[in-house]
Amino acid sequence: MPFLESCVSTIRPARPADALALCGLFAEAYRPPAGGEAREHYPFPQFFDPGWVAEAVLDPGICWLVAELEGKVVGTVGAERNVGSRFDRVAEGFGLVVSQGARGHRIGTRLMAALYAAVEEQAHYFIAETRTADAGGWKCVRHNGFKPTGFEPFAHLTPAGREAMLLTARVSSAALGQRSARASITQMVRALAEPVLESFGVALPEVKRAVPFAVDPRGLTRMRQSPSGMATEPGPAGHLIERDDEAGLRYLQSWDQDQAHGAGVACLRRLEGGHGNPDRYDRRCFVMRAGGRVVAAARVVSDRRDRRARILDLKSHGQGLQGLLIAGIVKELTQEAAGDHLTTVIDVHTGNPELQATVEALNFFPTAYYPALIGMNLERYDAIQYTRLCHRGEFRHSLDVLHRICWPEAQDLILRINEVVRASKRNSA
């Protein structure tokens, strides 16, 4: 085996000429054994389009590497250099793949090490989501100093089915040193935060009994259809929630970067699927109006194949409106699911414990804890990924992967999340 290791001639930046080879790697890795389209079993089908890949490798916001063996591309990995504001400096990894014939020789580990080294100066925080049905990914990040931060049930449809993902991160000491002393978390979050923060060697925020924002006012629960999409009948205060993509984007983009997370949602530009399959993805904005003026808006991206929706951005004028808006979005998504499986995800930061309590009241539960994820006012705040399942009992089905993950810290984290889910079910019964 040393011969193969010595034959990896180089790990280098990807070039447009590599596009076909890169698409071939993803096709090999995600082609279902029983047949079918590989792109339908991967959350980012644009990675199967050579034209898109050839342009993406030249994007200065992306770092994309390949490994060669005897002149042939046998592995790849990439990252978006910053998916947050200029203060966040959050990199997000993607696409760690090694060809079948070259596996077992630490090529993936070397690729991950090279990728981290390439973005380290620019990124205080590196997020890496890894598969649970294939041990290669989590082994590579573990060998490179990443720590488990969470577990996402039913995250993506892959050749293994509706596969859960292990969430991991590597955080700079500078970022950890800037964590705000004013942060706080709910009791529900504490069970997940404790082991994560212990592994990073930093203190637990204050545990606070927060009062949730109102989520069920009169008038905002009577849903109706309008020409622009979902809407609610105006409530006593004259509020109206409806889909309006143009007004929503305009409102969200009007905020300065230093106000990006002011409403309590960690608003990151996470990697999205797309290109070539318009029927698979639904991107929409919901707005709340008062007196005809937009006072809150949220951007939601749904993957119909994964049956997963992410609330990626939310901003509001005034505290409390977030709960009404999220409640309206959840109601609309749940009605569309019509009893079928649906996963909904939102990231809330530790600067707003009331919003944490609000999403918990809406039957979200914490599935990941990100220490020092976002920057606000020269400080950094932790963030919690919350997940909502249409049928909360479904979570236990995702525990089947435990025996595949030979990483004690990750196993412990998954079991703690399961206990949180069970406790929240008992409390809401």
C-alpha positions as CSV (number, residue, x, y, z in Angstrom):
1,M,0.0,0.0,0.0
2,P,2.9,2.5,0.4
3,F,3.3,2.5,-3.3
4,L,-0.2,3.9,-3.9
5,E,0.3,6.6,-1.2
6,S,3.5,7.7,-2.9
7,C,1.8,7.8,-6.3
8,V,-0.6,10.6,-5.3
9,S,1.5,13.1,-7.2
10,T,-0.3,16.2,-6.1
11,I,-3.2,17.8,-4.3
12,R,-3.9,21.0,-6.2
13,P,-6.6,23.5,-7.0
14,A,-9.2,22.2,-9.4
15,R,-9.2,23.6,-13.0
16,P,-12.0,23.9,-15.6
17,A,-10.4,21.0,-17.5
18,D,-11.1,18.8,-14.5
19,A,-14.9,19.3,-14.8
20,L,-15.7,16.0,-16.5
21,A,-13.6,14.0,-14.1
22,L,-15.2,15.7,-11.1
23,C,-18.7,15.0,-12.3
24,G,-17.6,11.4,-12.8
25,L,-16.5,11.1,-9.2
26,F,-19.9,12.3,-7.9
27,A,-21.7,10.1,-10.4
28,E,-19.8,7.1,-9.1
29,A,-20.3,7.9,-5.5
30,Y,-24.0,8.6,-5.6
31,R,-25.3,6.2,-8.3
32,P,-28.0,4.0,-6.6
33,P,-27.0,0.3,-6.6
34,A,-30.5,-0.6,-7.9
35,G,-30.2,1.9,-10.7
36,G,-31.4,5.5,-11.2
37,E,-30.0,9.0,-11.6
38,A,-27.1,9.8,-9.3
39,R,-28.0,13.5,-9.4
40,E,-31.4,12.7,-7.9
41,H,-29.7,11.2,-4.8
42,Y,-27.4,14.1,-4.0
43,P,-28.5,17.5,-2.6
44,F,-26.4,19.5,-5.1
45,P,-27.2,18.2,-8.6
46,Q,-25.3,21.1,-10.2
47,F,-22.2,19.1,-9.3
48,F,-23.1,16.8,-12.1
49,D,-23.1,19.6,-14.8
50,P,-19.6,20.0,-16.3
51,G,-20.3,23.5,-17.4
52,W,-21.4,24.6,-13.9
53,V,-18.4,22.9,-12.3
54,A,-16.0,24.5,-14.8
55,E,-17.2,28.0,-13.8
56,A,-17.4,27.2,-10.1
57,V,-13.8,26.2,-9.8
58,L,-12.8,29.7,-11.0
59,D,-15.0,31.4,-8.5
60,P,-12.8,33.3,-6.0
61,G,-15.3,32.6,-3.2
62,I,-14.8,28.9,-3.6
63,C,-11.8,26.8,-2.8
64,W,-11.9,23.5,-4.8
65,L,-9.1,20.9,-4.6
66,V,-8.4,17.6,-6.4
67,A,-6.1,14.7,-5.7
68,E,-4.3,13.0,-8.6
69,L,-2.9,9.5,-8.9
70,E,-0.6,8.9,-11.9
71,G,-2.1,12.0,-13.6
72,K,-5.7,10.9,-13.0
73,V,-8.2,12.8,-10.7
74,V,-9.2,10.4,-8.0
75,G,-10.5,12.6,-5.3
76,T,-11.9,16.1,-4.6
77,V,-13.2,18.4,-1.9
78,G,-14.2,22.0,-1.7
79,A,-15.4,24.9,0.4
80,E,-17.2,28.2,0.2
81,R,-14.8,30.6,1.8
82,N,-17.4,32.6,3.7
83,V,-21.1,31.9,3.8
84,G,-21.8,34.6,6.3
85,S,-21.2,38.3,6.7
86,R,-17.8,39.9,6.7
87,F,-17.7,39.6,10.5
88,D,-18.6,35.9,10.5
89,R,-15.9,34.4,8.4
90,V,-17.6,31.0,8.2
91,A,-16.4,28.4,5.6
92,E,-18.6,25.5,4.6
93,G,-17.1,22.4,3.2
94,F,-18.7,20.3,0.4
95,G,-18.1,17.4,-1.9
96,L,-15.5,15.2,-0.3
97,V,-15.3,12.2,-2.7
98,V,-12.6,9.6,-3.4
99,S,-13.0,7.1,-6.2
100,Q,-13.7,3.6,-5.2
101,G,-10.4,2.2,-6.4
102,A,-8.3,4.8,-4.5
103,R,-10.0,4.5,-1.1
104,G,-8.4,3.3,2.1
105,H,-5.1,5.2,1.6
106,R,-5.8,8.5,3.4
107,I,-6.4,10.4,0.3
108,G,-9.6,12.0,1.7
109,T,-7.8,12.9,4.9
110,R,-5.0,14.6,3.0
111,L,-7.5,16.5,0.9
112,M,-9.3,17.7,4.0
113,A,-6.1,18.8,5.6
114,A,-5.1,20.7,2.4
115,L,-8.5,22.3,2.2
116,Y,-8.5,23.6,5.8
117,A,-4.9,24.9,5.3
118,A,-6.1,26.8,2.2
119,V,-9.0,28.6,3.9
120,E,-7.7,28.8,7.5
121,E,-6.5,32.5,7.3
122,Q,-9.9,33.6,5.9
123,A,-12.2,31.5,8.1
124,H,-12.6,31.6,11.8
125,Y,-15.1,28.7,11.6
126,F,-15.3,25.7,9.3
127,I,-18.5,23.7,9.0
128,A,-18.3,20.1,7.6
129,E,-21.4,18.0,7.2
130,T,-20.6,14.3,6.7
131,R,-22.5,11.2,5.8
132,T,-23.5,8.6,8.3
133,A,-23.9,5.7,5.8
134,D,-20.4,6.0,4.6
135,A,-17.6,6.2,7.2
136,G,-15.1,7.9,4.9
137,G,-16.3,11.5,5.5
138,W,-16.4,11.6,9.3
139,K,-13.1,9.7,9.6
140,C,-11.4,12.3,7.4
141,V,-12.7,15.3,9.5
142,R,-12.0,13.5,12.7
143,H,-8.4,13.0,11.7
144,N,-8.1,16.7,10.9
145,G,-9.2,18.0,14.3
146,F,-12.9,18.6,13.6
147,K,-15.3,18.0,16.5
148,P,-18.9,16.7,16.4
149,T,-21.4,19.5,16.9
150,G,-24.7,17.9,15.9
151,F,-26.8,15.3,14.1
152,E,-29.4,16.1,11.4
153,P,-32.1,13.3,10.9
154,F,-33.4,12.7,7.4
155,A,-31.2,15.4,6.0
156,H,-30.8,14.2,2.4
157,L,-32.0,11.5,0.0
158,T,-29.0,9.5,-0.9
159,P,-28.4,5.9,-2.3
160,A,-28.8,4.8,1.3
161,G,-32.3,6.3,1.6
162,R,-33.2,9.3,3.7
163,E,-29.9,9.6,5.3
164,A,-29.0,11.4,8.5
165,M,-25.9,13.6,8.6
166,L,-23.2,14.1,11.2
167,L,-22.4,17.8,11.7
168,T,-18.8,18.8,12.7
169,A,-16.7,21.9,13.0
170,R,-13.3,23.3,13.5
171,V,-13.1,26.7,15.2
172,S,-10.1,29.0,15.6
173,S,-8.9,29.9,19.1
174,A,-9.4,33.6,18.2
175,A,-13.1,33.0,17.5
176,L,-13.6,31.1,20.7
177,G,-11.9,33.9,22.6
178,Q,-14.4,36.4,21.3
179,R,-17.5,34.6,22.6
180,S,-19.9,37.0,24.2
181,A,-20.4,36.9,28.0
182,R,-24.0,38.1,27.4
183,A,-25.2,35.0,25.6
184,S,-27.8,32.7,27.1
185,I,-29.5,29.4,26.2
186,T,-32.7,27.6,27.2
187,Q,-32.8,24.5,29.4
188,M,-33.6,22.3,26.4
189,V,-30.4,23.5,24.6
190,R,-28.2,22.9,27.6
191,A,-28.2,19.1,27.2
192,L,-26.7,19.5,23.7
193,A,-24.5,22.5,24.4
194,E,-22.6,20.9,27.4
195,P,-20.7,18.1,25.6
196,V,-20.0,20.3,22.5
197,L,-18.6,23.1,24.6
198,E,-16.6,20.8,26.8
199,S,-14.9,19.3,23.7
200,F,-13.9,22.8,22.6
201,G,-12.8,23.7,26.1
202,V,-15.0,26.7,26.6
203,A,-17.7,27.7,29.1
204,L,-21.4,27.1,29.0
205,P,-23.6,30.3,28.5
206,E,-26.1,31.3,31.2
207,V,-29.1,29.0,31.2
208,K,-32.2,31.2,31.1
209,R,-35.9,30.6,31.5
210,A,-37.0,32.7,28.5
211,V,-40.6,33.6,27.7
212,P,-41.4,32.8,24.0
213,F,-42.8,35.4,21.6
214,A,-46.5,35.1,20.7
215,V,-47.0,32.6,17.9
216,D,-50.8,32.2,17.8
217,P,-52.6,35.6,17.8
218,R,-56.2,35.9,16.7
219,G,-56.4,36.4,12.9
220,L,-52.9,35.1,12.1
221,T,-54.0,31.4,12.1
222,R,-56.8,31.7,9.6
223,M,-55.0,30.8,6.4
224,R,-56.2,31.6,3.0
225,Q,-54.9,31.5,-0.6
226,S,-54.1,34.7,-2.4
227,P,-52.9,35.3,-6.0
228,S,-49.4,35.8,-4.6
229,G,-49.4,32.6,-2.6
230,M,-50.0,31.9,1.1
231,A,-51.5,34.6,3.2
232,T,-53.3,35.1,6.5
233,E,-56.4,37.1,7.3
234,P,-55.3,40.4,8.9
235,G,-55.3,40.2,12.7
236,P,-56.5,42.8,15.1
237,A,-53.3,44.8,14.8
238,G,-53.6,44.8,11.0
239,H,-50.8,42.3,10.4
240,L,-50.7,40.3,7.2
241,I,-48.3,37.4,6.3
242,E,-48.1,36.4,2.6
243,R,-45.6,35.2,0.1
244,D,-44.0,38.0,-1.8
245,D,-40.6,37.1,-3.3
246,E,-39.8,40.5,-4.7
247,A,-40.7,42.5,-1.6
248,G,-39.2,39.9,0.7
249,L,-35.8,39.9,-1.0
250,R,-35.7,43.7,-1.2
251,Y,-36.4,43.9,2.5
252,L,-33.8,41.3,3.5
253,Q,-31.2,42.8,1.3
254,S,-31.8,46.3,2.7
255,W,-30.2,45.5,6.0
256,D,-26.5,46.2,6.7
257,Q,-24.1,43.4,7.3
258,D,-23.6,44.4,10.9
259,Q,-27.4,43.8,11.4
260,A,-27.5,40.5,9.6
261,H,-28.3,38.4,12.7
262,G,-30.2,41.1,14.6
263,A,-33.6,39.3,14.7
264,G,-32.1,36.2,16.4
265,V,-31.6,34.0,13.4
266,A,-28.1,33.1,12.3
267,C,-28.4,34.2,8.6
268,L,-25.8,32.3,6.6
269,R,-25.7,31.8,2.8
270,R,-25.5,28.0,3.0
271,L,-24.8,26.0,-0.1
272,E,-28.0,25.3,-2.0
273,G,-29.0,22.8,-4.6
274,G,-30.1,23.9,-8.0
275,H,-29.4,24.2,-11.7
276,G,-31.0,22.0,-14.2
277,N,-34.0,20.8,-12.1
278,P,-36.3,23.7,-11.4
279,D,-39.1,21.4,-10.1
280,R,-37.0,20.0,-7.3
281,Y,-36.4,23.3,-5.4
282,D,-38.7,25.9,-4.1
283,R,-37.3,29.2,-3.1
284,R,-39.7,31.8,-1.6
285,C,-39.9,34.8,0.7
286,F,-42.6,35.4,3.2
287,V,-43.3,38.9,4.4
288,M,-45.3,40.4,7.3
289,R,-47.0,43.7,6.6
290,A,-48.5,46.2,9.1
291,G,-50.3,49.1,7.6
292,G,-49.1,48.1,4.2
293,R,-45.4,48.3,5.2
294,V,-43.1,45.3,5.4
295,V,-42.0,44.8,9.0
296,A,-40.5,41.3,8.8
297,A,-39.5,38.9,6.1
298,A,-37.9,35.4,5.8
299,R,-36.4,33.4,3.0
300,V,-37.2,29.7,2.8
301,V,-35.5,27.1,0.6
302,S,-37.2,23.7,0.2
303,D,-35.9,20.5,-1.5
304,R,-38.8,18.4,-2.6
305,R,-36.7,15.3,-3.0
306,D,-35.2,15.6,0.5
307,R,-38.5,16.8,1.9
308,R,-36.5,19.4,3.8
309,A,-37.0,23.1,4.2
310,R,-34.5,25.6,5.6
311,I,-35.4,29.0,6.9
312,L,-32.1,30.7,5.9
313,D,-32.7,34.3,6.5
314,L,-35.1,36.3,8.8
315,K,-35.2,39.9,9.7
316,S,-37.7,42.1,11.5
317,H,-38.4,45.5,12.7
318,G,-39.1,44.9,16.4
319,Q,-38.8,41.9,18.7
320,G,-41.8,39.5,18.7
321,L,-42.7,39.6,15.1
322,Q,-40.3,36.6,14.4
323,G,-42.6,34.2,16.2
324,L,-45.6,35.2,14.2
325,L,-43.7,34.9,10.9
326,I,-42.1,31.5,11.8
327,A,-45.5,30.2,12.9
328,G,-47.1,31.2,9.6
329,I,-44.3,29.6,7.6
330,V,-44.5,26.3,9.6
331,K,-48.3,26.2,9.1
332,E,-47.9,26.7,5.4
333,L,-45.2,24.1,5.0
334,T,-47.1,21.6,7.2
335,Q,-50.2,22.0,5.1
336,E,-48.3,21.5,1.9
337,A,-46.7,18.3,3.3
338,A,-50.3,16.9,3.8
339,G,-49.1,14.5,6.5
340,D,-46.1,13.3,4.6
341,H,-42.5,13.5,6.0
342,L,-41.1,17.0,6.3
343,T,-38.0,18.3,8.0
344,T,-37.8,22.0,8.7
345,V,-34.5,23.6,9.9
346,I,-33.7,27.0,11.4
347,D,-30.5,28.4,13.1
348,V,-31.1,30.6,16.2
349,H,-28.2,32.3,18.0
350,T,-27.5,32.7,21.7
351,G,-28.1,36.4,21.7
352,N,-31.9,35.9,21.6
353,P,-33.1,33.3,24.2
354,E,-36.7,34.4,23.6
355,L,-36.5,33.2,20.0
356,Q,-35.0,29.9,21.2
357,A,-38.0,29.5,23.4
358,T,-40.3,30.5,20.6
359,V,-39.1,27.8,18.1
360,E,-39.2,25.2,20.9
361,A,-42.9,26.2,21.5
362,L,-43.4,25.5,17.8
363,N,-42.1,21.9,18.3
364,F,-38.6,22.5,17.0
365,F,-35.8,20.7,19.0
366,P,-32.0,21.4,19.0
367,T,-30.0,19.2,16.7
368,A,-26.6,21.0,16.5
369,Y,-24.7,23.5,18.6
370,Y,-22.1,25.8,16.9
371,P,-19.8,27.6,19.4
372,A,-18.8,31.1,18.3
373,L,-20.4,30.8,14.9
374,I,-21.4,34.4,14.1
375,G,-19.9,37.8,14.7
376,M,-21.9,40.8,16.1
377,N,-20.6,44.0,17.6
378,L,-17.0,42.8,17.9
379,E,-18.2,39.7,19.7
380,R,-19.1,36.2,18.6
381,Y,-22.3,34.2,19.5
382,D,-23.0,30.5,19.5
383,A,-25.8,29.2,17.4
384,I,-28.2,26.4,17.7
385,Q,-29.6,24.5,14.7
386,Y,-33.2,23.6,15.5
387,T,-35.1,20.9,13.6
388,R,-38.8,20.2,13.3
389,L,-40.3,16.9,12.1
390,C,-43.9,16.6,11.1
391,H,-44.0,13.4,13.2
392,R,-41.5,13.7,16.1
393,G,-41.5,10.0,16.7
394,E,-39.6,9.6,13.4
395,F,-36.4,10.7,15.1
396,R,-35.8,7.2,16.6
397,H,-35.6,5.7,13.1
398,S,-32.4,7.8,12.5
399,L,-30.6,6.1,15.4
400,D,-30.0,3.0,13.3
401,V,-26.7,4.7,12.1
402,L,-25.2,4.6,15.6
403,H,-23.4,1.3,15.1
404,R,-21.7,2.7,12.0
405,I,-20.2,5.8,13.7
406,C,-17.2,4.5,15.7
407,W,-16.6,7.9,17.3
408,P,-17.6,8.0,21.0
409,E,-18.1,11.8,21.2
410,A,-20.4,11.7,18.1
411,Q,-22.3,8.7,19.5
412,D,-22.8,10.5,22.8
413,L,-24.0,13.6,21.1
414,I,-26.6,11.7,19.1
415,L,-27.9,10.0,22.2
416,R,-28.2,13.3,24.0
417,I,-30.2,14.7,21.1
418,N,-32.5,11.7,21.3
419,E,-33.0,12.3,25.0
420,V,-33.9,15.9,24.3
421,V,-36.5,14.8,21.7
422,R,-38.0,12.2,24.1
423,A,-38.2,14.8,27.0
424,S,-39.8,17.4,24.8
425,K,-42.4,14.8,23.6
426,R,-43.2,14.1,27.3
427,N,-43.5,17.8,28.1
428,S,-45.8,18.5,25.2
429,A,-48.0,15.4,25.7
